[in-house]
Amino acid sequence: MQPTKQIGLELIEEWFEQQQWQPFEYQREVWDAYLSGKNGLLNAPTGTGKTYALWMPVLINWINRHPKTYKELTDNGLQLLWITPLRALARDLEQALQKVVDDLDIPWQIARRTGDVSSYKKKKMKEQMPEVLITTPESLHILMAQKGYRDYFSDLNAVIVDEWHELIGTKRGTQTELGLSRLKHLQPNINIWGISATIGNLQEAKQVLLGNNYKSNEAVTIKANIEKSLSIQSVLPDDVEKFPWSGHLGTKLLPKVLPIIEESRSTLIFTNTRSQSEVWFQQLLDAKPELAGTIALHHGSLSKKIRRWVEQTLHEGKLKAVVCTSSLDLGVDFTPVETVIQVGSPKGVARFMQRAGRSGHQPGSTSRIYFVPTNALELIEAAALKTAATQEVAVENRIPVLKPYDVLIQYVITLAVSNGFKPDQLYEEVRSTFAYQTLSRKEWNWIMNFITTGGQSLQAYDEYSKVIEEGGLYKVTDHKIKRRHRMSIGTIASDTMMSVKYLNGGHLGSIEEWFIASLKKGDKFWFAGRSLELVRTKQMTAYVRRSNTSKAKVPSWMGGRMSLSSNMSALLRHKLHEAIEETSNDIELKTIQPILNVQENWSTLPDQDELLIEQTTSNEGHHLFFYPFEGRYVHEGMSALIAYRISQLKPITFSIAMNDYGFELLSDKEIPLKKALANDLFSDNNLVEDIFSSLNDTELAKRRFRGICHIAGLIFKGFPGQRKASRHLQSSSSLFFDVFDQYEPDNLLLQQAYDEVLSYQLDEVRLRKVLKRIQSQQITLKETERFTPFAFPIMVDRLRERLSSESLTNRVQRMQLKLEKQT
């Protein structure tokens, strides 16, 4: 007779045999670690069975504990909480987990609790929790804002955080940390595991996940030694010299993309922005109308009904292609998908690998991805990505967020809304997280004062005294405050959204208010793959009807552009070095060689130990182009810094433009560059002071403060159907900023806004590293007679701010044609 502890393992192994699979060695390693009570982080390539690595030991443990009755026990309470960053991933997980328990005759209920789940189902869950709940960080906190929430977790044995690399480094990750700290307080012996496919700093990621009070001998990092077969191919232009030198759509290569779609059973076409996905969907249908009904569109602004239909139809293998954004690039297992197409550079190695893994999403299968450049210079990035795919060291680190006060304020009010909390006890609990390990008593007391009185600046207004103290317990008693807070839980800050509906009431999705405000009645625009006519707007809803015209505006969403990661920047500079030394066999570098030759002839190709600065004049004035190759965000801070330091030598005004490769300073006066270089232009001394002197730091901080205001609960976006306009919210957040700035300069939320400008918008740490690198490099100054291939895209970015998209395209084409003739 087999020992009881082996029964669960035998059943799982039999299940694997029925699927004609063999457990991987790393899966068994995870099972052993989990069953011995260890916590940990699993790192394995996409499509190699990570889900089963952690789902199976949960079932083995349950079967072993109830060897004779596991098929009979029902209503067992919540056993497993599975946290995921994506709603689409939650639905996919539900199906995968349900299949296993159905096959094993385990009467467990698997359920989702996300924004896509109906209120009725959520209400039923409160009455009887399923054995497995798949949810998001936001929905977990909404659960914790319910009266008697502790009962939901009274039987909890384990928490699994999926796609941890996507959460760490964001405020959603901090929100997850706080949620885990509360669950550990309620159930000290629960197992906590994270799953990650692509991340560089594994050990730090594990520490962030588990917090500061875990015992190192009870936590493990398990890394799967599985080589995932990956096929990467670039879609190359026939004539690179006539291919756009600048741009971000990539539709010039559409004729070469169509055969790839035709040859594959099903294809995911990833774009970097929602606007780009709308354009590509439209262009595909225009180029091949017979695709209608077999291709679909998927992004986060579409209604849940549309997204659910796309996901289900893709699962069933009925779609030839789906044009999508990051809404489908995490963990989703669409078996029919054979091919992935990436339109434009994803700007990071991890993101590229993650998207590639959406195809061949089964053990032993090959992931196939095609890279479609949107402009000529992106061919260098394509070569860099192909190299990075074979170099594990190239995967980016995810830097954890430290002490976001707005997230903490939201969290403590969440606990006050439910059962209340005791400050001293909660303080120690919060400090057990990685994010708040350095939280001081002074900071904690400030937060307690802020939520109970509104703080020094707002104590005269009762509405900001949200939390009251009764017998040492801090809680919210006002039902209106409770309702508003529960509807505001979350850390994703965005512009106010307007619902888009047909006149008959059919819901299509949401668009940011500013775009709808730019339209007049009767204007046409593309959305959800349809040409629509704006009929009227009412109560934050845009009512539309179908339009037959193909000439319509394409919505754009704020904050769409991504920036090169530090690893990609280093790889890019290395690829340029290979191009100079002619040591590479990359087809992408060979294809772009004619343009690199033009750059070399008109200026030079900068090597890895060299910073190129180009100086030229035009009818607009005097131009300086700098090429650090460090990404748009770093160049934003560096360009302002350099402009400020030059202006200290001579009164001068600059126009500034930038892209991922460099930045431009333009002035109507001659620029004293050589004097500035002699004056240590790239010094990292007094960096922070000079950055804030060079920028309108107050305006930048105000922009960051809008999101902080919303997360901390200072502003409320309104109830459903009664949403407040963006201008009102911005006005309110600006008013708070001005009041704090004038009367309470040590306000922690105000300090956070300035810190976020430095840390995230300007990436001060990375900027300092770049300046130190430049100090050790040779600085090459070239005076050029015309705009070089490196300079041209930066100048176009400046023109983009001045011209409509149509006139810009025409002007850029004329300028490029003129430059081509000069070659």
C-alpha positions in Angstrom: 0.0 0.0 0.0 1.4 3.4 -1.0 2.0 6.0 1.8 -0.7 8.7 1.9 1.8 11.4 1.0 2.4 9.7 -2.4 -1.2 9.5 -3.5 -1.4 13.1 -4.8 1.8 12.8 -6.7 0.8 9.6 -8.4 -2.5 11.0 -9.5 -0.8 14.1 -11.0 1.8 11.9 -12.8 -1.0 9.8 -14.2 -2.7 13.0 -15.5 0.5 14.1 -17.2 0.7 10.6 -18.9 -2.9 11.0 -20.1 -1.8 14.3 -21.8 1.2 12.5 -23.2 3.5 14.8 -21.3 6.5 14.3 -19.0 7.0 16.7 -16.1 10.1 18.8 -16.5 12.8 18.5 -13.9 12.2 22.1 -12.7 8.5 21.4 -12.2 9.3 18.5 -9.9 11.8 20.8 -8.1 9.0 23.3 -7.5 6.6 20.6 -6.3 9.2 19.4 -3.8 9.9 22.9 -2.5 6.3 23.9 -2.2 5.3 20.6 -0.5 8.1 21.1 2.0 6.6 24.5 3.0 9.1 26.7 1.2 8.2 30.0 -0.5 9.9 31.2 -3.6 10.1 32.6 -7.1 10.0 30.5 -10.3 11.7 31.7 -13.4 11.1 29.8 -16.6 10.7 30.6 -20.4 7.3 31.4 -21.7 5.4 28.3 -22.9 7.3 25.7 -20.7 4.6 24.8 -18.2 5.1 27.4 -15.4 1.4 27.3 -14.5 1.4 23.6 -13.9 4.6 23.9 -11.9 2.7 25.7 -9.2 -0.9 24.5 -9.7 0.0 20.9 -9.3 1.6 21.0 -5.8 -1.5 22.8 -4.6 -3.6 19.9 -5.8 -1.1 17.3 -4.5 -1.2 18.9 -1.1 -5.0 18.8 -1.0 -5.2 15.2 -2.2 -2.6 14.1 0.3 -4.5 15.8 3.2 -7.8 14.2 2.1 -6.7 10.9 0.3 -10.1 9.2 0.6 -12.5 12.2 0.4 -10.9 14.7 -2.0 -13.6 13.8 -4.6 -16.4 14.5 -2.2 -15.4 17.6 -0.3 -17.2 20.8 -1.4 -17.5 24.3 0.0 -14.0 24.2 1.3 -13.4 28.0 1.4 -10.8 29.8 -0.4 -7.7 27.6 -0.7 -5.6 29.4 -3.3 -5.4 33.0 -4.4 -3.9 33.5 -7.9 -2.9 37.2 -8.6 -2.4 38.2 -12.2 -1.8 41.6 -13.8 -4.1 41.1 -16.8 -7.8 40.3 -17.1 -7.3 38.4 -20.3 -4.7 36.2 -18.5 -7.2 35.6 -15.7 -9.8 34.2 -18.1 -7.1 31.9 -19.7 -6.0 30.7 -16.3 -9.5 29.9 -15.2 -9.9 27.5 -18.1 -6.5 25.9 -17.7 -7.0 25.3 -13.9 -10.6 24.1 -14.3 -9.6 21.5 -16.9 -7.2 19.8 -14.4 -9.7 19.6 -11.5 -12.4 18.4 -13.8 -10.1 15.6 -15.2 -9.2 14.6 -11.6 -12.8 14.7 -10.3 -11.9 17.3 -7.7 -15.1 19.3 -7.0 -13.3 22.6 -6.7 -14.7 25.8 -8.1 -12.3 28.1 -10.0 -13.5 31.7 -10.3 -12.3 35.1 -11.5 -12.8 38.4 -9.7 -11.7 41.2 -12.1 -13.2 44.3 -13.6 -14.8 42.1 -16.3 -16.8 40.0 -13.9 -20.5 41.0 -13.3 -21.6 42.5 -10.0 -24.0 39.5 -9.5 -21.1 37.0 -9.6 -19.0 39.1 -7.3 -21.9 39.2 -4.8 -22.3 35.4 -5.0 -18.6 35.0 -4.2 -19.0 37.0 -0.9 -21.7 34.5 0.1 -19.5 31.5 -0.8 -15.9 31.8 -1.8 -14.6 29.4 -4.5 -11.6 27.2 -3.7 -9.5 29.1 -6.2 -9.9 32.8 -6.9 -8.0 34.4 -9.8 -7.9 38.2 -9.3 -5.9 41.3 -9.9 -4.1 43.5 -7.4 -6.9 46.1 -7.5 -9.6 43.5 -7.0 -7.8 42.0 -4.1 -7.7 45.4 -2.4 -11.4 45.9 -3.2 -12.1 42.6 -1.4 -10.1 43.9 1.6 -12.4 47.0 1.6 -15.4 44.8 2.4 -16.8 44.4 5.9 -15.7 41.1 7.4 -13.2 40.5 4.6 -11.1 38.4 7.0 -13.6 35.6 6.7 -12.9 35.4 2.9 -9.3 34.3 3.7 -9.8 32.2 6.8 -9.0 28.9 4.9 -6.3 30.4 2.6 -3.3 28.1 2.1 -1.4 29.7 -0.8 -0.9 32.8 -2.9 0.6 32.7 -6.4 1.6 36.0 -8.1 1.8 35.5 -11.8 3.9 37.5 -14.2 5.7 39.1 -11.2 8.1 40.9 -13.6 5.3 42.9 -15.0 4.2 44.1 -11.5 7.5 44.8 -9.8 8.7 48.3 -10.6 5.2 49.7 -10.6 2.7 51.0 -8.1 0.6 47.9 -8.8 3.6 45.9 -7.6 3.6 48.0 -4.4 -0.1 47.4 -4.0 0.6 43.7 -4.3 3.3 43.9 -1.6 0.8 45.5 0.8 -1.9 43.0 0.0 0.5 40.1 0.7 1.6 41.7 4.0 -2.0 41.7 5.1 -2.6 38.1 4.0 0.5 37.0 5.9 -0.8 38.8 8.9 -4.1 36.9 8.6 -2.6 33.5 7.7 1.1 33.5 8.9 1.8 30.0 7.4 0.5 30.6 3.8 2.8 29.6 0.9 3.7 32.6 -1.3 5.2 32.0 -4.8 5.9 34.3 -7.7 6.1 33.3 -11.4 8.3 35.2 -13.8 9.4 34.6 -17.4 11.7 37.5 -18.2 13.6 39.4 -15.5 17.2 40.1 -14.7 17.4 40.8 -11.0 15.8 37.5 -9.8 17.1 37.6 -6.2 15.9 41.1 -5.6 12.6 40.3 -7.2 12.1 37.4 -4.8 12.9 39.6 -1.8 10.4 42.2 -2.9 7.7 39.5 -3.4 8.3 37.9 0.0 9.1 41.0 2.1 11.7 41.6 4.7 10.5 39.1 7.4 10.9 35.9 5.4 13.6 33.4 6.4 16.2 32.9 3.7 16.4 29.2 4.4 12.6 28.9 3.8 12.7 30.7 0.4 14.1 29.4 -2.9 14.7 30.7 -6.4 14.1 28.0 -9.0 15.2 28.6 -12.6 14.2 26.3 -15.4 17.2 25.2 -17.5 15.1 24.8 -20.6 16.1 26.1 -24.0 13.1 27.5 -25.7 13.4 27.4 -29.5 13.0 30.9 -30.9 12.9 31.9 -34.6 13.4 35.7 -35.2 13.2 37.1 -38.7 13.2 40.8 -39.8 10.9 42.0 -42.6 13.2 44.0 -44.8 12.5 46.8 -47.2 13.4 46.2 -50.8 15.2 49.6 -51.1 16.3 50.9 -47.7 17.3 54.3 -49.1 13.6 54.9 -50.1 12.3 53.5 -46.8 11.2 56.2 -44.3 14.1 57.5 -42.2 11.5 58.5 -39.6 8.0 57.4 -38.6 6.2 55.1 -36.2 3.5 53.2 -38.1 5.3 50.7 -40.3 2.5 50.3 -42.9 5.0 50.7 -45.8 5.9 47.0 -45.2 2.3 45.9 -45.2 2.6 44.0 -48.6 5.4 41.9 -47.0 3.3 41.2 -43.9 0.3 39.9 -45.7 2.0 36.7 -46.9 3.2 35.9 -43.4 -0.4 36.1 -42.1 -1.6 33.9 -45.0 1.0 31.2 -44.3 0.2 31.0 -40.6 -2.8 29.3 -38.9 -3.2 32.3 -36.6 -1.0 35.4 -36.0 -0.8 38.1 -33.3 0.3 41.5 -34.6 1.7 43.5 -31.8 1.9 47.3 -32.0 3.2 49.6 -29.3 0.2 51.9 -29.1 -3.5 51.7 -29.3 -3.5 54.3 -32.1 -1.1 52.2 -34.1 -3.3 49.1 -33.7 -6.3 50.9 -35.0 -4.3 52.1 -38.1 -2.9 48.6 -38.8 -6.3 47.0 -38.5 -7.8 49.5 -41.0 -4.9 49.2 -43.4 -5.1 45.3 -43.4 -8.7 45.4 -44.3 -8.1 48.1 -47.0 -5.3 46.0 -48.5 -7.2 42.7 -48.3 -11.0 43.1 -47.8 -11.5 39.3 -47.9 -9.9 39.2 -44.4 -13.1 40.8 -43.0 -14.5 38.5 -40.3 -11.2 36.6 -39.9 -9.1 39.4 -38.3 -9.9 41.3 -35.1 -8.6 44.1 -32.9 -7.7 44.0 -29.2 -6.6 46.7 -26.9 -7.4 47.9 -23.4 -9.8 50.7 -24.4 -12.3 48.3 -26.1 -15.3 47.1 -24.2 -15.0 43.9 -22.3 -17.6 42.3 -24.5 -15.5 42.9 -27.6 -12.3 41.8 -25.9 -13.9 38.6 -24.6 -15.2 37.7 -28.0 -11.8 38.2 -29.6 -10.1 36.1 -26.9 -12.6 33.3 -27.1 -12.6 33.2 -31.0 -8.8 33.2 -31.0 -8.8 30.2 -28.6 -11.2 28.4 -31.0 -8.8 29.0 -33.9 -11.4 31.0 -35.9 -9.3 34.1 -36.3 -6.5 34.5 -38.9 -5.0 37.4 -37.1 -5.4 39.8 -34.2 -3.9 43.3 -34.1 -3.2 44.0 -30.5 -1.2 45.9 -27.9 0.3 44.8 -24.6 -3.3 43.7 -23.7 -2.3 40.3 -25.0 1.4 40.0 -24.3 1.4 38.4 -20.9 1.1 34.7 -20.2 -2.0 34.1 -22.3 -2.0 30.6 -23.9 -3.6 30.9 -27.3 -2.7 27.4 -28.7 -3.7 28.2 -32.4 -1.2 31.1 -32.6 1.7 30.0 -34.7 3.3 33.4 -35.5 3.9 36.8 -33.8 4.6 40.0 -35.7 6.1 42.9 -33.8 5.5 46.2 -35.5 8.2 48.7 -34.5 10.8 48.3 -31.9 9.5 47.2 -28.5 12.4 49.2 -26.9 13.2 46.4 -24.5 14.6 42.8 -24.6 12.1 41.5 -22.0 9.1 42.9 -23.8 10.3 41.4 -27.1 10.9 38.0 -25.6 7.5 38.0 -23.8 5.7 38.8 -27.1 7.6 36.2 -29.0 6.5 33.6 -26.5 2.8 34.1 -27.4 3.5 31.8 -30.4 4.4 28.2 -30.0 3.1 28.4 -26.4 3.7 24.7 -25.6 6.7 22.8 -24.4 8.9 21.8 -27.3 7.3 24.2 -29.8 9.2 26.9 -31.6 8.2 30.5 -31.0 8.2 32.5 -34.3 8.4 36.3 -34.4 8.8 38.7 -37.3 10.2 42.2 -36.6 8.6 44.9 -38.8 10.7 48.1 -38.7 8.8 51.4 -38.9 11.8 53.3 -40.1 15.3 52.5 -41.4 17.2 53.0 -38.2 15.1 50.5 -36.4 16.9 47.8 -38.4 19.8 48.4 -36.0 17.5 47.6 -33.1 16.3 44.5 -34.9 19.9 43.3 -35.1 20.3 44.1 -31.4 17.2 42.2 -30.4 18.3 39.1 -32.3 21.6 39.1 -30.5 19.9 39.7 -27.1 17.6 36.7 -27.6 20.7 34.4 -27.1 22.2 36.4 -24.2 20.4 35.9 -20.9 22.4 38.8 -19.4 20.6 41.2 -21.8 17.2 40.8 -20.0 16.4 44.0 -18.1 16.2 44.4 -14.4 13.0 45.6 -12.9 13.7 48.3 -10.3 11.2 48.1 -7.3 9.3 51.2 -6.3 10.3 52.6 -2.9 7.9 54.4 -0.5 5.1 55.7 -2.7 3.0 57.5 0.0 -0.1 57.8 -2.2 -0.4 54.0 -2.4 0.1 53.6 1.3 -2.6 56.2 2.1 -5.0 54.4 -0.2 -4.2 51.1 1.5 -4.7 52.3 5.1 -8.0 53.9 4.1 -9.0 50.6 2.5 -8.5 48.8 5.8 -10.3 51.6 7.7 -13.2 51.3 5.3 -13.6 47.6 6.1 -12.9 46.5 9.7 -10.5 49.3 10.8 -6.9 48.9 12.0 -4.7 49.7 15.0 -1.9 52.1 13.9 1.0 50.6 15.8 0.2 47.1 14.7 -0.3 48.1 11.1 3.0 50.2 11.1 5.0 47.1 11.8 3.1 45.1 9.2 3.7 47.8 6.5 7.4 48.0 7.4 7.7 44.2 6.7 7.3 45.0 3.0 10.3 45.8 0.8 8.7 49.1 -0.4 8.2 50.5 3.0 11.1 49.0 5.0 12.6 52.5 5.7 9.3 54.1 6.6 10.0 56.2 9.6 7.7 56.9 12.6 7.6 60.5 11.6 6.3 59.7 8.1 3.8 57.2 9.5 2.5 59.8 12.0 2.1 62.3 9.2 0.0 59.8 7.2 -2.2 59.0 10.2 -2.7 62.8 10.7 -3.4 63.2 7.0 -6.2 60.6 6.8 -7.8 61.7 10.1 -7.6 65.5 9.8 -6.6 66.2 6.2 -3.2 67.4 7.5 -1.9 70.8 8.2 -3.4 72.4 5.0 -6.8 70.7 4.9 -7.8 70.3 8.5 -10.4 73.0 8.2 -12.4 70.9 5.7 -14.4 68.0 7.2 -14.5 66.0 3.9 -10.8 65.3 4.3 -11.1 64.0 7.8 -12.0 60.5 6.4 -10.9 58.3 9.3 -11.9 58.5 12.9 -10.4 56.9 16.0 -12.6 54.9 18.4 -11.0 53.0 21.3 -7.7 52.8 19.5 -9.3 51.5 16.3 -9.0 53.7 13.1 -12.0 53.3 10.8 -14.3 55.1 8.3 -17.9 55.4 9.3 -19.2 57.7 6.6 -21.0 55.6 4.0 -20.4 58.1 1.2 -16.7 58.1 1.9 -16.7 54.3 1.9 -18.5 54.1 -1.4 -16.3 56.7 -3.1 -13.1 55.0 -1.8 -14.1 51.5 -3.0 -14.8 52.9 -6.5 -11.4 54.6 -6.5 -9.1 51.7 -5.5 -6.3 51.3 -8.0 -3.0 52.8 -9.0 -3.3 53.1 -12.8 -3.5 56.8 -13.5 -5.0 57.9 -16.8 -6.9 60.7 -18.3 -10.7 60.8 -17.8 -12.3 58.3 -20.2 -15.5 58.9 -22.2 -17.7 55.9 -23.1 -18.3 55.4 -26.8 -21.8 54.1 -27.6 -24.0 53.6 -30.6 -27.3 55.6 -30.6 -29.1 52.3 -29.9 -27.0 51.7 -26.8 -24.3 49.3 -28.0 -21.1 49.9 -26.1 -17.8 49.9 -28.0 -15.3 51.0 -25.3 -13.7 54.2 -24.0 -11.6 57.0 -25.4 -9.8 59.7 -23.5 -11.9 62.8 -23.0 -9.4 65.2 -24.6 -9.7 63.4 -28.0 -13.5 63.6 -28.1 -13.3 67.2 -27.0 -11.2 67.9 -30.2 -14.1 66.7 -32.4 -17.1 68.5 -33.7 -20.5 67.0 -34.3 -20.4 65.1 -37.6 -16.6 64.4 -37.4 -15.5 60.9 -38.4 -13.0 58.8 -36.4 -11.7 55.2 -36.3 -12.3 53.2 -33.2 -12.7 49.4 -32.5 -11.9 48.8 -36.1 -14.9 50.8 -37.3 -15.4 54.2 -39.0 -17.7 56.2 -36.7 -19.4 59.5 -36.9 -19.8 61.6 -33.7 -23.5 62.4 -33.2 -23.5 64.0 -29.8 -21.8 63.9 -26.3 -23.8 63.7 -23.1 -22.7 62.9 -19.5 -19.2 61.7 -20.5 -20.6 59.5 -23.3 -19.9 60.0 -27.0 -22.8 58.7 -29.0 -21.9 57.6 -32.5 -23.2 56.0 -35.7 -21.5 53.9 -38.3 -19.8 55.9 -41.1 -19.0 54.7 -44.7 -16.0 57.0 -45.2 -12.5 55.6 -44.9 -11.1 59.1 -44.3 -11.3 59.6 -40.6 -9.2 60.6 -37.6 -7.4 58.0 -35.6 -7.7 58.4 -31.8 -4.4 58.9 -29.9 -3.9 58.1 -26.2 -1.6 60.1 -23.9 1.8 58.7 -23.0 2.1 56.3 -25.9 5.8 56.4 -26.6 8.2 54.0 -25.0 11.8 54.6 -24.4 14.9 52.4 -25.0 15.9 50.3 -21.9 19.4 50.6 -20.7 20.3 47.1 -22.0 18.9 47.9 -25.4 20.9 51.1 -25.5 24.1 49.2 -24.8 23.3 46.6 -27.4 22.5 49.4 -29.9 25.9 51.0 -29.4 27.6 47.6 -29.7 25.8 47.0 -33.0 27.0 50.3 -34.3 30.5 49.2 -33.3 30.1 46.0 -35.3 28.9 48.1 -38.3 32.0 50.3 -38.1 34.4 47.3 -37.7 32.4 45.3 -40.4 32.4 42.2 -38.1 28.7 41.4 -38.2 26.8 39.0 -40.4 23.5 40.5 -39.4 21.3 40.9 -42.5 19.7 43.9 -40.8 23.0 45.8 -40.6 23.9 44.8 -44.2 20.5 46.1 -45.3 20.9 49.4 -43.6 24.6 49.8 -44.7 23.8 52.3 -47.5 22.3 54.7 -44.9 25.1 54.2 -42.5 27.5 55.0 -45.4 25.6 58.3 -45.9 26.0 59.0 -42.2 29.7 58.2 -42.4 30.2 60.4 -45.5 28.3 63.4 -44.2 29.5 63.1 -40.6 30.8 60.0 -38.9 29.5 56.8 -37.2 30.2 57.1 -33.5 32.0 54.1 -31.9 31.2 52.7 -28.4 33.9 55.0 -26.8 32.8 58.1 -28.6 30.0 60.8 -28.3 29.1 62.4 -31.6 27.9 66.0 -31.6 26.8 67.5 -35.0 26.7 71.2 -35.6 24.9 72.7 -38.6 22.9 75.8 -39.7 19.7 76.2 -41.6 17.0 78.8 -42.3 15.7 78.0 -38.8 18.9 78.8 -37.1 21.8 77.0 -35.4 21.4 73.3 -34.7 23.3 71.0 -32.3 22.6 67.2 -32.4 23.9 65.0 -29.6 23.9 61.2 -29.9 24.2 59.4 -26.5 21.8 56.5 -27.7 20.2 56.3 -24.3 16.5 56.5 -24.9 13.9 59.3 -25.0 13.5 59.7 -21.2 17.2 60.1 -20.5 17.5 62.5 -23.4 14.6 64.6 -22.1 16.5 65.3 -18.9 19.9 65.6 -20.6 18.8 68.0 -23.3 17.3 70.4 -20.7 20.4 70.1 -18.6 22.8 70.8 -21.5 20.7 73.7 -22.7 20.7 75.2 -19.2 24.4 74.9 -18.7 25.1 76.5 -22.1 22.7 79.3 -21.3 24.8 80.1 -18.2 27.6 81.1 -20.5 25.5 83.2 -22.8 21.9 84.4 -22.7 20.3 82.1 -25.3 16.9 80.4 -26.0 16.6 76.9 -27.3 14.0 74.7 -29.0 14.5 71.1 -27.9 13.6 67.8 -29.7 14.6 64.3 -29.0 14.2 60.6 -29.9 15.8 57.4 -28.6 19.1 58.0 -30.3 19.8 61.6 -29.5 18.5 65.2 -29.0 18.6 68.5 -30.8 19.2 72.0 -29.5 18.0 74.8 -31.9 18.6 78.5 -31.4 18.5 81.6 -33.5 21.9 82.6 -32.0 25.3 81.0 -32.4 25.8 78.4 -29.7 29.0 78.6 -27.7 29.6 74.8 -27.7 33.4 74.7 -27.5 33.4 77.0 -24.5 30.7 74.9 -22.8 32.8 71.7 -23.5 35.8 73.4 -21.9 33.6 74.3 -19.0 32.9 70.6 -18.2 29.5 70.5 -19.9 28.9 66.8 -19.1 29.8 66.9 -15.4 27.6 65.1 -13.0 28.3 67.6 -10.2 25.3 69.5 -9.0 23.2 67.3 -11.3 19.8 67.5 -9.4 20.1 71.2 -8.8 20.9 71.9 -12.5 18.1 69.6 -13.7 15.5 71.5 -11.6 17.0 74.8 -12.7 16.8 73.8 -16.3 13.2 72.7 -16.3 9.9 74.1 -15.2 10.1 71.6 -12.3 6.9 72.9 -10.7 4.9 72.2 -13.9 6.5 68.7 -14.2 5.7 68.0 -10.6 2.2 69.2 -11.1 1.7 66.6 -13.8 3.0 63.8 -11.6 0.8 65.1 -8.8 -2.4 64.6 -10.7 -2.0 60.8 -10.5 -0.8 61.0 -6.9 -3.9 63.0 -6.0 -6.2 60.4 -7.5 -4.4 57.4 -5.8 -4.3 59.2 -2.4 -8.0 60.0 -2.6 -7.8 63.8 -2.7 -9.8 63.9 -5.9 -12.7 61.7 -7.0 -13.4 61.0 -10.7 -17.1 60.5 -10.1 -19.7 57.7 -10.0 -20.6 55.7 -13.1 -22.6 57.9 -15.5 -21.5 61.0 -13.6 -17.8 61.2 -14.4 -16.1 64.5 -13.9 -14.4 66.3 -16.8 -10.6 66.2 -17.0 -10.3 70.0 -16.8 -12.1 69.9 -13.5 -9.9 67.2 -12.1 -6.7 68.9 -13.3 -7.9 72.2 -11.8 -8.6 70.4 -8.5 -5.2 68.7 -8.4 -3.4 71.9 -9.3 -5.2 73.7 -6.5 -4.1 71.1 -4.0 -0.5 71.4 -5.3 -0.5 75.2 -5.0 -1.9 75.0 -1.5 0.6 72.4 -0.3 3.5 74.2 -2.0 2.6 77.5 -0.3 1.5 76.4 3.1 2.9 72.9 3.7 6.1 72.5 1.7 7.1 69.4 3.7 3.9 67.6 2.6 4.9 64.0 1.7 2.7 63.8 -1.4 4.3 67.1 -2.7 7.8 65.6 -2.0 6.7 62.4 -3.8 5.7 64.4 -6.9 9.2 65.9 -7.2 10.9 62.6 -6.5 8.9 60.9 -9.2 9.9 63.5 -11.7 13.6 62.7 -11.0 13.2 59.0 -10.7 10.8 58.1 -13.5 10.3 61.0 -15.9 14.0 62.1 -16.0 15.5 58.8 -14.7 18.1 60.7 -12.7 20.1 57.5 -11.7 20.5 56.4 -15.3 21.3 60.0 -16.4 24.1 60.2 -13.9 25.6 57.0 -15.2 25.4 58.3 -18.7 27.2 61.5 -17.8 29.9 59.5 -16.1 30.3 57.3 -19.2 30.5 60.4 -21.5 33.3 61.8 -19.3 35.4 58.9 -20.2 34.6 59.0 -23.9 36.1 60.9 -26.8 33.8 63.7 -27.9 33.7 64.1 -31.6 32.4 67.4 -33.0 31.4 67.4 -36.7 30.2 70.5 -38.6 27.8 69.2 -41.3 26.4 70.9 -44.4 23.1 69.1 -44.2 21.0 67.0 -41.8 22.4 63.5 -41.5 20.4 60.3 -41.3 20.8 60.4 -37.5 19.7 64.0 -37.3 16.7 63.8 -39.6 14.4 61.8 -37.4 15.0 64.1 -34.4 14.2 67.1 -36.5 11.0 65.4 -37.7 9.9 64.9 -34.1 10.1 68.6 -33.6 8.1 69.3 -36.7 5.5 66.8 -35.6 4.5 69.2 -32.8 3.9 72.0 -35.2 2.0 70.4 -38.1 -1.0 68.2 -38.7 -0.2 64.6 -39.5 -1.0 64.9 -43.2 1.0 68.0 -43.9 3.9 66.6 -41.8 4.0 63.4 -43.8 4.1 65.4 -47.1 6.8 67.7 -45.8 8.9 64.9 -44.5 8.7 63.0 -47.8 9.8 66.1 -49.7 12.7 66.6 -47.2 13.8 63.0 -47.4 13.6 63.0 -51.2 15.8 66.2 -51.3 18.4 64.5 -49.0 18.4 61.4 -51.1 19.2 63.4 -54.2 22.1 65.0 -52.3 23.6 61.5 -51.8 
